[in-house]
Amino acid sequence: MENNNELVVTKVFDAPCELVWSAWTVPEKIARWFAPGVVMDVRELDVQPGGHFRFADPNDKDAGEYTGTYVTVKPLEELTFNVVDFSQDREHSGVIAGYKVVFESVGEQTKMTLTSIPPEDSYDKTTFDAWTGCFDRLANVIQ
């Protein structure tokens, strides 16, 4: 991480770009990796510019949702979206963060880079580790 205002996580997957892309765009796949330690309930996933997504923890009916809007959708190249965390964590509930995910074919592999620029100094090693764990789960989903 370069500073607290920008989070960059890069991972190379032993899979073609089409499989990695599908892990972001197919409800049954994104549900299995998007949050650490839980299979999410995908309530909406409309992957197009201006489209929305809504995810929730099905094991915790009192928890809030992660909702967002897709800004840029370039199949097999880039996803840009905003997300709002409506969790019960009062400090972070309602906070909007922007994300950009770039997909790059490297032979038979795919290099994926997520860049996040939050509205405030809110990222630390814990956040980096959480995304890294999610991407490890994504690798298992596409095998």
C-alpha positions in Angstrom: 0.0 0.0 0.0 1.3 3.4 -1.0 -0.6 5.4 1.6 -3.8 5.3 3.6 -5.8 7.0 0.9 -5.3 4.3 -1.8 -5.4 0.6 -1.6 -3.9 -1.5 -4.4 -4.2 -5.3 -4.4 -2.8 -7.4 -7.3 -3.2 -11.1 -7.8 -2.3 -13.4 -10.7 -4.7 -16.2 -11.3 -3.9 -19.5 -13.1 -7.0 -19.1 -15.2 -8.0 -17.3 -18.4 -9.5 -13.8 -18.2 -13.0 -15.1 -19.0 -13.1 -17.2 -15.8 -11.8 -14.4 -13.6 -14.3 -12.0 -15.2 -17.2 -14.4 -14.6 -16.3 -14.6 -10.9 -17.3 -10.9 -10.8 -20.3 -11.1 -13.0 -22.1 -14.4 -12.2 -24.2 -14.3 -9.0 -23.4 -17.9 -8.0 -19.7 -17.2 -8.2 -19.4 -13.7 -6.7 -21.5 -14.9 -3.7 -18.8 -17.5 -2.8 -15.9 -15.1 -2.5 -16.9 -11.4 -2.2 -16.9 -11.3 1.6 -14.4 -13.0 3.9 -15.7 -16.1 5.6 -19.3 -16.1 4.3 -21.3 -17.0 1.2 -23.2 -13.8 0.4 -26.9 -13.6 -0.6 -26.8 -11.8 -3.9 -30.0 -9.9 -4.1 -29.2 -7.9 -7.2 -26.3 -8.0 -9.7 -26.8 -5.9 -12.8 -23.3 -5.6 -14.4 -23.7 -2.7 -16.8 -23.0 1.0 -16.5 -25.5 2.4 -14.0 -26.5 -1.1 -12.9 -26.7 -1.9 -9.2 -25.7 -4.7 -6.9 -26.9 -5.7 -3.4 -25.2 -8.3 -1.2 -26.1 -9.4 2.3 -25.0 -12.0 4.9 -27.8 -14.6 4.9 -26.7 -15.8 8.3 -27.2 -12.4 9.9 -30.7 -11.1 9.1 -30.0 -7.9 11.2 -26.8 -7.0 9.3 -27.0 -4.4 6.7 -26.3 -4.7 2.9 -23.4 -3.9 0.7 -24.9 -1.9 -2.2 -23.3 -0.3 -5.2 -23.5 1.0 -8.7 -21.4 0.1 -11.7 -19.8 3.1 -13.3 -17.6 1.5 -16.0 -18.0 -2.0 -17.5 -15.6 -3.1 -20.1 -15.9 -6.9 -20.4 -12.7 -8.8 -19.7 -10.9 -5.5 -19.2 -12.3 -3.3 -16.4 -15.0 -2.8 -13.8 -15.3 0.4 -11.9 -18.0 0.7 -9.2 -19.0 2.5 -6.0 -20.0 0.6 -2.9 -21.8 1.6 0.2 -21.5 -0.4 3.4 -24.7 -0.4 5.4 -23.3 -2.6 8.2 -24.0 -2.3 11.9 -20.5 -0.9 12.3 -21.5 2.6 13.1 -18.1 4.1 12.2 -18.2 2.7 8.7 -21.9 2.4 7.9 -22.9 4.5 4.9 -19.4 5.1 3.8 -19.0 5.2 0.0 -15.8 3.9 -1.6 -14.8 3.7 -5.2 -13.1 0.7 -6.8 -11.5 0.0 -10.1 -10.6 -3.6 -11.1 -8.4 -4.1 -14.1 -8.1 -7.6 -15.8 -5.0 -8.3 -17.9 -4.3 -11.6 -19.8 -0.8 -12.8 -19.3 -0.5 -16.0 -21.4 -2.8 -18.6 -19.8 -3.0 -16.5 -16.6 -4.9 -13.4 -15.6 -3.4 -10.5 -13.6 -6.1 -8.6 -11.7 -5.5 -5.3 -10.0 -8.0 -3.7 -7.6 -7.5 -0.1 -6.7 -9.6 1.6 -4.1 -9.7 5.2 -3.2 -11.8 5.9 -0.1 -13.2 9.2 0.9 -11.1 9.3 4.0 -8.1 7.7 5.6 -9.7 4.4 6.3 -7.5 1.7 4.8 -4.8 -0.2 6.6 -3.2 -3.6 6.5 -6.4 -5.3 7.8 -8.3 -4.1 4.8 -5.5 -5.2 2.5 -5.5 -8.6 4.2 -9.3 -8.9 3.8 -9.2 -8.2 0.1 -6.3 -10.6 -0.3 -8.3 -13.3 1.5 -11.3 -12.6 -0.8 -9.1 -13.0 -3.8 -7.7 -16.3 -2.5 -11.3 -17.5 -2.3 -12.0 -16.2 -5.8 -9.1 -18.4 -7.0 -10.9 -21.4 -5.5 -14.2 -20.5 -7.1 -12.7 -20.5 -10.6 -10.8 -23.7 -10.4 
